[in-house]
Amino acid sequence: MSEEFTTVEAPAKINLCLYLGPRLPDGYHLITSIFEPVTLSDSITATESDRDEVICPGVEGENLVAQALRVLRSEGWEGPPLRVEIEKRIPVAAGLGGGSADAAAVLRMAAGEVGDLAGIAALIGADVPSQLDPMPCLVEGVGQKITTLPRPAEHWVVLLPFESGLSTAAVFAEADRMGLPKKSGDLAPISEKLWAVASGAVSPLDYPGLLVNDLEPAALSLMPEIGSAKDRLADAGAGHVGMTGSGPTVFGLFRTRQEALAAAETIGPEAILCEGGVPG
């Protein structure tokens, strides 16, 4: 390995849809979702050091990158100790998978040097395996069943994050309290419908009726402001408005960059303009 790794990008993802299944004994839920990368990313630089160390200004406590390094070591990875510096652009606890993307980017540094990288990713977090190769994908099970989708037709995304995030665990717990999960047998037909449309490389704006997030009522219960944020995007002309992951970030879909840019300018500086289906 070289003294300093080339800086790598860790793209955010949005859940175009998220169908929630039952809670399993281990605490995870079955899901069916379409993940797609967007051109918003964190930058990660790893430099050889005398010990493994993760530097992420503005984020307190241990993050998934530190866990990724620790698991790699436990699996026998013999790469040099690393100082990993993360430049955060993806909002934290926002439903955009920033922590998972960062961990996956670090795991990619060990590609070919350890076996079963996907298995290692699954040990770190349910969203990490899908981020090892940031591509549009149909995600099923507890995140371990990943079917790559073709790049969709051009569309643009305007993200509207919040200053404060939402706890994923709290949102799932609220979803359980509200009785939102579907039966496990309900998910397979939904997956078939999603595959049938998304495998045609069309824009998600061509199947808006399937762009449902079952966690949204739970997130709204915990943070009612999500509703007004969705209204702002709709009023700015979005062709579809949704919430990504467990929230609270909401997104609007647009067919052209010009339309998305006009909407972002209307909303203000908190809006983030991205291209959808394309890793950053």
C-alpha positions as CSV (number, residue, x, y, z in Angstrom):
1,M,0.0,0.0,0.0
2,S,1.1,3.6,-0.6
3,E,1.9,5.9,2.2
4,E,-1.3,7.8,1.7
5,F,-4.5,6.4,0.1
6,T,-6.2,8.4,-2.6
7,T,-9.1,10.3,-1.1
8,V,-12.3,8.3,-1.8
9,E,-15.8,9.5,-2.0
10,A,-18.6,7.9,0.1
11,P,-21.9,8.8,-1.6
12,A,-25.2,9.3,0.2
13,K,-28.2,7.2,-0.7
14,I,-31.9,7.8,-0.7
15,N,-34.6,5.3,-0.2
16,L,-37.0,5.9,-3.1
17,C,-39.4,3.7,-1.2
18,L,-39.3,1.6,1.9
19,Y,-41.8,-1.1,2.7
20,L,-41.6,-2.3,6.3
21,G,-42.0,-6.0,7.3
22,P,-42.2,-7.6,10.7
23,R,-39.6,-7.3,13.5
24,L,-37.4,-10.4,13.8
25,P,-36.2,-11.9,17.1
26,D,-32.8,-10.2,16.6
27,G,-34.4,-6.8,16.5
28,Y,-34.1,-6.1,12.8
29,H,-37.0,-5.7,10.5
30,L,-37.6,-7.2,7.1
31,I,-37.8,-4.5,4.4
32,T,-38.2,-4.0,0.7
33,S,-36.6,-0.9,-0.6
34,I,-35.0,0.8,-3.6
35,F,-31.7,2.5,-2.7
36,E,-30.1,4.9,-5.1
37,P,-26.9,6.8,-4.7
38,V,-26.9,10.6,-5.2
39,T,-24.2,13.1,-6.0
40,L,-23.8,14.2,-2.4
41,S,-20.9,12.5,-0.7
42,D,-18.4,12.5,2.2
43,S,-14.7,12.6,1.4
44,I,-12.4,10.1,3.2
45,T,-8.6,10.2,3.3
46,A,-6.6,7.4,4.9
47,T,-2.9,8.0,5.8
48,E,-0.5,5.4,7.3
49,S,-0.1,6.0,11.0
50,D,1.2,4.3,14.2
51,R,-2.4,3.3,15.2
52,D,-5.9,3.2,13.8
53,E,-7.6,6.5,14.4
54,V,-10.7,8.1,12.9
55,I,-11.1,11.9,12.8
56,C,-14.6,13.2,12.0
57,P,-15.0,16.8,13.0
58,G,-18.5,17.6,14.4
59,V,-19.4,14.0,15.0
60,E,-19.0,12.8,18.6
61,G,-18.3,9.3,19.7
62,E,-17.3,6.2,17.8
63,N,-18.7,5.9,14.3
64,L,-19.1,3.1,11.9
65,V,-15.7,3.7,10.3
66,A,-14.0,2.8,13.6
67,Q,-16.1,-0.3,13.8
68,A,-15.2,-1.2,10.2
69,L,-11.5,-1.0,11.0
70,R,-11.9,-3.0,14.1
71,V,-13.8,-5.8,12.3
72,L,-11.3,-5.8,9.5
73,R,-8.5,-6.3,12.0
74,S,-10.5,-9.1,13.7
75,E,-10.9,-10.8,10.3
76,G,-7.1,-10.8,9.7
77,W,-6.6,-7.7,7.6
78,E,-2.9,-6.8,7.7
79,G,-3.0,-3.4,6.2
80,P,-1.0,-0.7,8.0
81,P,-2.5,1.3,10.8
82,L,-4.6,4.1,9.5
83,R,-5.5,7.7,10.4
84,V,-8.8,8.1,8.6
85,E,-10.1,11.7,8.2
86,I,-13.7,12.2,7.2
87,E,-14.9,15.4,5.6
88,K,-18.7,15.3,6.3
89,R,-21.0,16.7,3.7
90,I,-23.9,14.2,4.3
91,P,-26.1,15.3,7.2
92,V,-25.9,13.0,10.3
93,A,-28.9,10.9,11.4
94,A,-30.7,12.1,8.4
95,G,-31.8,8.9,6.6
96,L,-29.1,9.4,4.0
97,G,-26.8,6.5,5.0
98,G,-23.8,8.7,5.6
99,G,-22.3,6.5,8.3
100,S,-22.9,3.4,6.3
101,A,-21.4,4.9,3.2
102,D,-18.3,6.0,5.1
103,A,-17.8,2.5,6.6
104,A,-18.3,0.9,3.2
105,A,-15.7,3.2,1.6
106,V,-13.2,2.1,4.2
107,L,-14.0,-1.6,3.7
108,R,-13.4,-1.1,-0.1
109,M,-9.8,-0.2,0.8
110,A,-9.3,-3.9,1.9
111,A,-11.0,-5.4,-1.2
112,G,-9.1,-8.4,-2.4
113,E,-7.2,-8.7,0.9
114,V,-9.9,-10.2,3.1
115,G,-12.6,-12.7,2.3
116,D,-16.3,-12.1,2.3
117,L,-16.3,-8.4,2.4
118,A,-20.1,-8.4,2.2
119,G,-20.3,-10.5,5.3
120,I,-18.0,-8.2,7.2
121,A,-20.2,-5.2,6.0
122,A,-23.3,-7.0,7.4
123,L,-21.7,-7.2,10.8
124,I,-21.3,-3.4,10.9
125,G,-24.8,-2.3,9.9
126,A,-27.8,-3.3,7.8
127,D,-27.2,-0.6,5.2
128,V,-23.4,-1.2,4.8
129,P,-23.5,-4.1,2.3
130,S,-25.5,-2.1,-0.2
131,Q,-22.9,0.7,-0.1
132,L,-19.9,-1.5,-1.0
133,D,-20.7,-0.8,-4.6
134,P,-22.8,2.3,-4.7
135,M,-25.4,1.5,-7.4
136,P,-29.2,1.6,-7.6
137,C,-30.4,-1.6,-6.1
138,L,-33.4,-3.4,-4.8
139,V,-32.8,-4.3,-1.1
140,E,-34.7,-7.0,0.7
141,G,-34.5,-9.1,3.9
142,V,-32.7,-7.2,6.6
143,G,-30.5,-5.5,4.0
144,Q,-28.4,-8.5,3.0
145,K,-30.3,-9.4,-0.2
146,I,-29.1,-6.9,-2.8
147,T,-30.1,-6.9,-6.5
148,T,-28.4,-4.4,-8.7
149,L,-30.6,-2.2,-10.9
150,P,-29.7,-0.5,-14.1
151,R,-28.9,3.2,-13.9
152,P,-32.3,5.0,-14.2
153,A,-33.2,7.6,-16.7
154,E,-32.1,11.1,-15.8
155,H,-33.7,12.7,-12.8
156,W,-32.7,15.2,-10.2
157,V,-33.2,15.3,-6.4
158,V,-33.6,18.2,-4.1
159,L,-32.9,17.2,-0.5
160,L,-34.3,19.1,2.4
161,P,-32.5,18.0,5.6
162,F,-33.1,19.3,9.2
163,E,-30.6,20.7,11.7
164,S,-31.4,17.9,14.1
165,G,-31.6,14.2,13.1
166,L,-33.8,11.3,14.1
167,S,-32.8,8.1,15.9
168,T,-33.3,5.2,13.6
169,A,-34.0,2.9,16.5
170,A,-36.6,5.4,17.8
171,V,-38.4,5.6,14.5
172,F,-38.6,1.8,14.1
173,A,-39.8,1.5,17.7
174,E,-42.5,4.0,17.0
175,A,-43.5,2.2,13.8
176,D,-43.9,-1.0,15.9
177,R,-46.0,0.9,18.5
178,M,-48.2,2.2,15.7
179,G,-48.6,-1.3,14.1
180,L,-47.1,-0.2,10.8
181,P,-45.2,-3.3,9.8
182,K,-46.7,-5.5,7.1
183,K,-46.8,-9.3,7.2
184,S,-43.7,-11.0,5.8
185,G,-45.7,-12.5,3.0
186,D,-46.8,-9.0,1.8
187,L,-43.3,-8.0,0.8
188,A,-42.5,-10.5,-2.0
189,P,-45.3,-9.2,-4.4
190,I,-44.1,-5.7,-3.7
191,S,-40.5,-6.6,-4.6
192,E,-41.7,-8.2,-7.8
193,K,-43.6,-5.0,-8.8
194,L,-40.6,-2.8,-8.0
195,W,-38.2,-5.0,-10.0
196,A,-40.6,-5.0,-13.0
197,V,-40.5,-1.2,-13.3
198,A,-37.1,-0.3,-12.0
199,S,-35.3,-2.9,-14.1
200,G,-36.5,-1.0,-17.1
201,A,-34.1,1.8,-16.4
202,V,-36.9,4.4,-16.2
203,S,-37.0,7.4,-14.0
204,P,-38.7,6.8,-10.6
205,L,-41.0,9.6,-11.6
206,D,-42.6,7.0,-14.0
207,Y,-43.8,4.8,-11.0
208,P,-44.7,7.3,-8.3
209,G,-47.5,5.1,-6.9
210,L,-44.9,2.6,-5.7
211,L,-42.7,5.3,-4.0
212,V,-44.1,4.6,-0.5
213,N,-42.2,4.9,2.8
214,D,-43.9,2.9,5.6
215,L,-41.8,4.6,8.2
216,E,-43.1,8.0,7.4
217,P,-46.1,8.1,9.8
218,A,-43.7,7.1,12.7
219,A,-41.2,9.8,11.8
220,L,-44.0,12.3,11.5
221,S,-45.2,11.3,14.9
222,L,-41.8,12.1,16.3
223,M,-41.1,15.2,14.1
224,P,-44.2,16.8,12.7
225,E,-42.1,19.4,10.8
226,I,-41.4,16.7,8.2
227,G,-44.9,17.4,6.8
228,S,-44.3,21.1,6.3
229,A,-40.9,20.3,4.6
230,K,-42.7,18.0,2.2
231,D,-45.2,20.8,1.4
232,R,-42.3,23.2,0.6
233,L,-40.9,20.8,-1.9
234,A,-44.3,20.1,-3.5
235,D,-45.0,23.9,-3.7
236,A,-41.6,24.3,-5.4
237,G,-42.8,22.0,-8.2
238,A,-41.4,18.5,-7.3
239,G,-43.0,15.7,-9.4
240,H,-42.9,13.5,-6.3
241,V,-42.0,14.2,-2.7
242,G,-40.9,11.5,-0.2
243,M,-39.0,10.8,3.0
244,T,-35.7,8.9,2.9
245,G,-34.9,6.0,5.3
246,S,-36.1,6.6,8.8
247,G,-36.0,10.4,8.2
248,P,-36.1,13.2,8.8
249,T,-34.7,14.3,5.4
250,V,-37.3,14.7,2.7
251,F,-36.6,14.7,-1.0
252,G,-38.3,16.0,-4.2
253,L,-37.8,14.4,-7.6
254,F,-37.5,16.4,-10.8
255,R,-37.0,15.4,-14.4
256,T,-34.4,18.0,-15.3
257,R,-31.6,19.8,-13.6
258,Q,-33.1,23.1,-14.6
259,E,-36.4,22.3,-12.7
260,A,-34.5,21.0,-9.7
261,L,-32.2,24.0,-9.6
262,A,-35.1,26.4,-9.8
263,A,-36.8,24.6,-6.9
264,A,-33.7,24.6,-4.8
265,E,-33.3,28.3,-5.3
266,T,-36.9,28.9,-4.3
267,I,-36.5,26.9,-1.1
268,G,-33.3,28.5,0.0
269,P,-29.8,27.6,1.1
270,E,-30.8,24.6,3.1
271,A,-31.8,22.7,0.0
272,I,-29.2,20.4,-1.5
273,L,-29.3,19.7,-5.3
274,C,-28.2,16.2,-6.4
275,E,-28.4,14.0,-9.4
276,G,-30.2,10.8,-8.7
277,G,-29.0,7.3,-9.4
278,V,-25.4,8.5,-9.8
279,P,-22.8,8.1,-7.1
280,G,-21.0,11.2,-5.9
